[in-house]
Amino acid sequence: MTPMRWITFALGELAGLFVDDGSLALLALAWLAACGLALRYLALDPTWAGVLLFAGLALALATSALRARGRHAGP
């Protein structure tokens, strides 16, 4: 294995420790950005922004878990 392939493999494994579901990670980042923009430009009360953040992330996690259950379901 060449050094460049080894480094690429090691970085991929390291990222895999933190990101198991790429779509969940992207959705969470997009939701965080959307909530940050809403807080700044829509002048939301910080309490409601927290509720909105929690609800969106909980929904993203739930949909990810349902997708994973469908992938691992038996015949």
VENWOBEL-V378934 format. One record per residue. N is the residue number from 0. SS is DSSP state (H for helix, E for strand, - for the rest). NEAR is the number of other C-alpha atoms within 12 Angstrom. Layout:
# VENWOBEL-V378934
n: [N;N]
ss: [SS;SS]
near: [NEAR;NEAR]
This chain:
# VENWOBEL-V378934
n: [0;1;2;3;4;5;6;7;8;9;10;11;12;13;14;15;16;17;18;19;20;21;22;23;24;25;26;27;28;29;30;31;32;33;34;35;36;37;38;39;40;41;42;43;44;45;46;47;48;49;50;51;52;53;54;55;56;57;58;59;60;61;62;63;64;65;66;67;68;69;70;71;72;73;74]
ss: [-;-;H;H;H;H;H;H;H;H;H;H;H;H;H;H;H;H;-;-;-;H;H;H;H;H;H;H;H;H;H;H;H;H;H;H;H;H;H;H;H;-;-;-;-;H;H;H;H;H;H;H;H;H;H;H;H;H;H;H;H;H;H;H;H;H;H;H;H;H;H;H;-;-;-]
near: [9;8;9;10;11;12;13;14;15;15;15;15;14;13;15;14;12;13;16;17;20;17;18;26;20;18;21;27;18;18;26;23;18;20;29;21;16;20;21;14;12;14;14;18;15;16;13;17;25;19;16;22;27;18;18;24;26;18;18;26;23;16;19;23;19;15;16;16;12;12;11;10;10;6;5]
